Amino acid sequence: MSVKYYIDWEEILLNWINKCGVSICYQYLKSKNPHAKETLILIHGIGLDLHSWDDVIPYFQKNFHILRYDLRGHGESDAGIKQRNTEVLYHDLVFLIESLHISSYHIIAQGFGGMVGIYFASRYQGNLQSLILIGVPIYYPKKLANQVIQKRKEEVKGSPSMLKLGEQLIEKICYQLSDEKKHILLNSYNKVRPEVYFDLFNLDILNTTVADFQRINIPILMLSGSEDEIYPPEFNIAGLCFNQKARYLSIPDASFLIQMDEPKLTADWIKQFIEKSKSKNFSGHKDSYLEDLRTQLYTEIGGLLNRKKDGVSDVNELQVNMLDGFKVYINGKKLQDGWGRRKAKQILCYLVIHQSSTRDELCDVFWPDVHLEKARNRLRVSLHYLKSMLDRYSNSDCVPLLGTNREHVFLHGEVHSDIQSYLKMMKEAQSVESEERKYQYFTQIMMSETEKVLPGLYEECFLNLRTWLEKEWLNISLYLADKYEKQGNIENTIHYLEIALKYIINGREELNQRLIKMKKLRSKSSV
């Protein structure tokens, strides 16, 4: 079955295809370019329909074939009797692609449609070349998401369609709202039943998006409007930390519906991205500096943004002590058991010291003599075990303490450690020029000197840190011994000489003779 309508005075056909008794409305438009080989597959947002792409179609058609369709229960597509979810919509998309024999293609998906695109790209791919996401929430705070869902349910309670919600949203999602655009948008919301809308707009679907997004291994472009009030630019930027192949651009003078507000600019930027993504130089950030910058930037910004508010923390607090015995506290509760398994203790200590790490780096540190693939499997098991331990004492409403993506492992929340504070103090002491300040720093540093530093940590990286600390303690104790000897303070001189003797290798006999001399002076002075 097909129906005619017009865009820019050109006759266009609406078509339907039947999948297991469900009629799906779609359009396949040939490119104006006779040499075009690739297809753009357009997936609209929840509550909308394929007409949300009308304004941008003429620009896309210059270089690409186009497939756009109505999701189940939207526009002219049947809702079906099955519960709508990303898996059902995924199979609809696969059916369309295979039925229409589409070979090489790119997916452009908006809002919830982006979750269908992410689900598809993380599983099927086939000849999928790239994924373009418009205003797609990669991660949405659970508590806020639940509030938004409940509020929207109240707004349409007793209504046969989502029209009431559409009337509230259209001025927010479209920056330059004309009567024509208003008609298109309200018409689309009026065709969606609340049960269809809330089958799709729910926490279960929102909660799985991050994991799917991390598995995608093709170029990703994330777009949003600079004036988008629902998914503002900073919200979209935060999604970049979950996949190193993702890029982000903000369309000026546009809200959520960038293809309606700025159709030409949107099409141009997507075309440029697609062309660049085919370049051999386009890949994930392999430069170690950029990898570290990205991971540490988002980890630390997350910590800064999630400080305590009104005495109640909205993030988990992790305290790890390893200077004089190993102790772990989460939100004030001590974790005592389970640290002797799966290298949980070692991996946690490494992450606390280094803040973040790549997966391969952890493999090199903890399984240096194991084949990389086996090491990665062991790391996966160890991270799962460590995460389950940390989650047991964590607040489930907060972001989990242990964060991972395809390349990186890092810690979220407020992370504190005696070793971090100690290393920071030692660094500050070295930069102090005032002798009096240096003396104060060194005295405080030596108060934490201990023979049990980094207990039970025997990997090379920890042994190197222990060696460095002992060398610093040697130098500081000699500095303080010299200072106290000049002051005539025999007791303190002896104290720091005894500490230095624990760590000195070369010149041990000479230092021992000096200690004996000081003890003789003490004996004489006590007579």
N, C-alpha and C positions, 0 to 999 in steps of 0.2 A: 504493500500500500504506500502511496506517496501523495503529498499535498504541496501545492505551489505557494510561494510567497516571494517577496522582492526585497533585495538589499541594493541600494544605489541603482534602482531601476532594472536590476538584473534578476531574471527569474531563478529562484532557488527551490530545490525540492526537499521536503521533509520526508524521511523514510522510516519504516518500522521493520524491525526484525524480531522474530519470535524465539524466545529461549525458554524452553520447558513451560510453555503456556503464558509466559510474561512477555508483553509487547514492549520493546525498547525503541524509543524514538531517537533517530540520529540523522546527521547530514554528512555526506562525504563530498567535499568541494575540490575540484581539480585546480591546480596552480595556474596562474597566468603565464608562468614561465614554462615553456615547452621542455626545458632541460631539467626541471625539478624532479628529484628522485625521493625526497624525504617528506614525511607527513608529520604535521603537528596534531597531536591528540589533545583536545581541550576538555578539561573536566571542571564543571562549575562548582560553586560553593553550595553549602546546605541552605535550602529555602529558595534557591535561584533556579534558573534553567539555562538551556543552551543560548537563549537570546541575550544573556549577559555578555556574550562575546561579539554581538553584532557590529559594534563600532570599530573593532580592531581587525575584523575579518579581511577587509580590502587590503590592509597593509601586510598581513600574513600571507595572503594569496599571491603576492608578487613573487614569492620565492619558495613557497611550500604548498603541498596538498594539505587539506584540513579535514580532520574528523572531529566532530563535536556531537555530543549526545546528552540526553536527559537521564540523570540518575533515576533509579527506581523510586516511584512515588513522587517524582518531580516533573514539571512540564507536562509533556504528552506521553510519558512512559508509565506503564502500569506499576502499581505498588507491589503486586504479588502477595501471596499469603504467608510466605516465610518472613521471619524477623529480619529486618534489614541490618547488616553489619558490614565491616570492611571486607570480610572474606567473600560474602555474597556479591558485593559490588566488584570485587577483584575478578571473580569468575565471569561476571557480565562483561568486563572490559576485555578479558582474554578471548571470550566468545566473539566479541565484535572484531577484534584485531585478526583473529584467525578466519572468521567468516568473510571478511572483506579483503583478505590476503594482503594485509599491510606488512611490508617488509622492514624498511628502515624508518624509525620514527623517534620523535621527542614528545614527552608528556609535559603539558603546561596545565597546572592544577591550582585551584584557588580554594582558600579556606578549608572546609572539611574535605573537599575534593582532593586537596593536597595529601590528606591521610590515605586516601585510596591510591594516589600516585606513589606515596612512600611505601605502602604495603606491597604494591605491584613491583616497584623497583627493587625491593629487598628480596623478592622471591622469583618472579618470572623472568624479567628483563628481556630475554629473547634478543631482538635487534633494537632494543631501546638504547639510544645514543646519549641522551641527557635528560635531566629532570629539572623543570623550572617550577618553583613554588611561589605562589603569590599570597601573601598574608596568611601563612600557615603556622599555627602554633606548634612548634616542635616539642616544647615542654610548657605545660600550663599548670600553675600551682593548684594542688588538689582542693584545698579548702576554698579558694576563690572559684574554681571551676564548679564545684558543687553549689555554691551560692548563686552563680550565674544561671545554672541549669534550673534550680528551684524557682528563681525569680521569673524566668521565661515561661516555666510551666504555669505559674500563677497568672501571668499576663494573658495566656490564651485559654485558660480554664473554661470549659463549656463551649469553646468556639469550634466550628467545623474545620477551620483552616488556620494557617499561621499569619493571616492578613494583619491582625492587630499588632503582632510583633514587627511585621514588615513596615507598618506605618510609623513605628517608633525608630526603626533602624535606618531607614533609607537616607535620611539627612546626615547620618554619621558615616555611612559606608560609601556615599557618593559625594565628592567635594563640590562638583559643579552639576547640581541636580536640575535638569530641565523637565518640562512636562512630559516629553516623550520617554525620558529615562524613568521618570516616576511611574508612568503607566506600565512599562516593561517590568519593573521591579515588583510593583504591587500585584501585578497579574501573576507573577511567578510565585510569590508568597501565598496567594489565594488558592493555588493549586496543590499546596502541600498540607496534608493532614497532620495534626499534632503527633499522632502515634508514629508516623513515619519520621518526622523531624527528630523526636526524642529517642527513637531506636538508634539513630546515628549520633546524635549529640549527647554522649554520655561518658562517664568517667572511665569505663573499661576501655573504650577506644582511645581516649586521650592518654591513658596510662601506658599503652603499648607503643606509642609513636616513637619515643626516643630510641628504644631497642631496635626497631625496624630501620630508623634513620641511620643508625650507626653501622648497619650491615651494608648499606648502599656503596657500591664501588664504581660509580660512574660520575661524571661532572654534574654538580648541582648548582643552580642559581636560585637564590632567595631574593624575592622582590617584595617591596611594600611601598605604600604611599607615605610621603613625608607628613601628611596631615591625618593619617589613620589614627582614630581615637580608640579603636577596639584592639588592634594589634599594632601598637606604635613601633617605630624603627628600633628602639632599644630592645624591645621584646623579641624582634626577629634576629637582631644581632647576636643575642644570647644563644641562639640555636647553633651558631657556627662552631661552638666548642665541641659539638657532638660528632662532627664529621669533617675531616681535613680537606675533603674535596669540595666543600661548599663555599660559595662566594655570596656576598650580599650587596645589593644596590637599592637605594631609596629613590623613588620617582618623585620629583618635586611637584607641588601644586596638585596632589592627588591624595585620595583617601584609600579605603580598602579596595574599591573597584577601579584600579589603576587603568584597566583596559577601556573603561568608560570615560574616565577623567582625562587621561593622556594617551589615547590609542596609538598615535604615531610614534611617540617616544618609547612607549612600552614595546612596540613591535621592533623598533630599531635596536634597542638594547638587547632584546632576546636574540635577534638575528646576529648581532655582534658576538654575544656569548657563545652561540652555537658554532659560529665560525672559529672562534678562539679555542673552543673545547676540542676541536679536531686537530689542533696543533700538537706536535710532539712535545712541545715545551709545557703544555698544560697538564698539570698533575697536582697531587696533593703537595703541601709544603714539605719538601724533603730536607730543607735546610734546618739543621738542628737548632739554630738560634730562633727561627720562626716557630718551630714546633714548641720549644720551651716557652717562648713569649706567649703564644696562644694559650697553652695549658695553664701556665702560672697566672696569666692575666685574669682569666675567668675564675680561677680558683680563689685568687686574692680579692677580686672585686666582689665575688659572692660573699666572702667573709666580711668585707667592709659594709656591705649592704644589709647584712643580717645580724647586726649588733643587738644587744638586749634592748628591749623596749618596755618601759614602765616596769622594770624589774623582772619581766618574764621573757625568756629567750625563745625566739621562733626558729632557732637552729639548734642542732645537737652540739654539745660541748664535749670535746675529747681532750683528756689530759694524759700524757704518756711520760712517765719518769724512767730514766735509764742510767742516770749518773751513779747512783748508789743503790742498786737493786732495781728490778723491773716491776713497775706498777702501772695499771691502766684504769682510768675512771671515765665513765660516760655519764654525763649529766649528774655528776657527783656520786655515782654508784661504782663500786670497785668490781672489775672483772677479774676473777681469780683463776678459774679453771680453763683448760683447753689450749693453753699457749704452747704446749710442747708438740703440737701436731701441725702438719701441713705447712711448716715454716711460717705460721701465722705471726709469731712474735717478730721474726726477722724482717718479714715484708713490711709490717706495720712500722717498725723502727726506721727502716730505710725511707719509707714515705714521709715519716715525720721529719726526718733530717733533711731530705731533699725536696719536700713539698709535692713533687710530682715525678713521674718517670715514664719512659716508654716501656711497652711490654718486652721488647727485645732486650732492653737494658736490664730489666729484672731477671730475664733468662740468663744473661751473661753473668750476673752477680751471684745468683743462687744455684744455677745448674751449669757451670762453665764447661764441664766435660761431657755434657749430654747433647746429643744431636738436637738442633734448633727446634724441629717439629715436635719431638718428644718433650723438650723443655717447655714449649708453649702449652702443651696439653697439661703438664704438671702445674704450670702457672695458673691455668684456667681453673683447675681443681682447687689450688691453694687460695685463689682470690674468692672463689665461691664459699669456701670454708670461712675465710676471714670475714667476708661480708655477713655471713649468717651469725657469726659471733658478735660483731658490732651492732647488727640490727636488733639482736635480742634485747639490748639495753637502750636502744635509741628510741626517740619519739617518732612514731610512725607518721605523724603529720608533717614532719620536717624532711628535707632532702636527705637521703641516706649518706652516712659518713664516707663510705667508700664509693668513689665514682670511677667509671671506666668507659672507654670507647674503643674503637678498633685499634688505636695506636697507643693510647695513654692510660695510665692509672693514677688517680689523684685522690686527695682527701677534701671533703666539703665541711662546712660548719666552722665553729671556733675551735681551732686546734692549738693546744699549748703543750709545751714540753720543757722539762728542766734543761735538757741538752741544747735546745734552741736558744733559750734565754742565756745559758752559760756561754755558748759560742758567740752570741751577740755581744755580751759583756767583754769577752776577750778581745774581740775585734775593736770595740770602742776604746779599750785600754791601750791598744797599740797605737791608736791615732792621737792620744792625748799628749800634749807637749809639756804641760805643767808637771814638774816632778811631784808636787804634793798630790795632784789628782791621780797621777800614775800610781803613787804609793797606796792611795785609798782603793783604787781599782784592784791592784794586785793583792792587797790584803783580803779583800772580799772574795776574789777568785780562789785564793788558796784555802779558804774556809770550806770549799766543796771538794778539795782534793781527796781522792779515795782510791784504794787499791781494787775496789769492786766496780770500777767504771765499765759500762756497757757489758753487763754480765750475761753470759750464755750466748754471746754474739761472736761467732768465730769466722765469719766470712771475711774475705780479704779487705773489703771496704771498711768494715768495722775495726779490723785489726789496724788498718792504716790510720783511722781516726784515733784509736786508742794510743798508738805510737806518737801521733802528733800532739795529743793532749799531754802525754807524759813528758815529751820534749819541752813543751811550753811550761809545764809545772817545774821542770828542772831549771829553766832559765829564770822564771819568776822567783823561785825559792832562793837562787843564788843572788839575784838582785836585792831581795829583801834581807838576806843574810849580810850582804855587804853594807846595806844601809844601817842595819841595827848595830853592826860591829863598829861603824864610825860613831854611832851615838853612844857606844859603851853599854848597850843593852845586851848582856851576855845570854840571858835566858832565851830571848827571841832569836838571837843569832844561832844558838844551838838547835832550836826548834826547826828553823828553816834549813840548816845544814843537814840535819837528819832526814828531812824530806828529800833534799837533793841527792843524798846518798842512795836512795831507793831507785833513782832513775838514771844516774850517771853511769857511763860506760868507760869513756876515755878520761883519765885524770882522777880515777876513783881513789888511788892511794894518796894522792896529794890532798884531796878533799877530806879523806879520813884523818890525815895528820892535822889538818886545820881544825877538825871537830875535836880531836883529842886535846889540842892546845886550848880551845875554848872551854872545855870541861875542866881542865886544870886551873884555868883562871877563875872559874866558878867556885872550885873547891877552896882556893886561896881566899877569895872574897867572903866566903861563908865562915872562915875561921875567926 
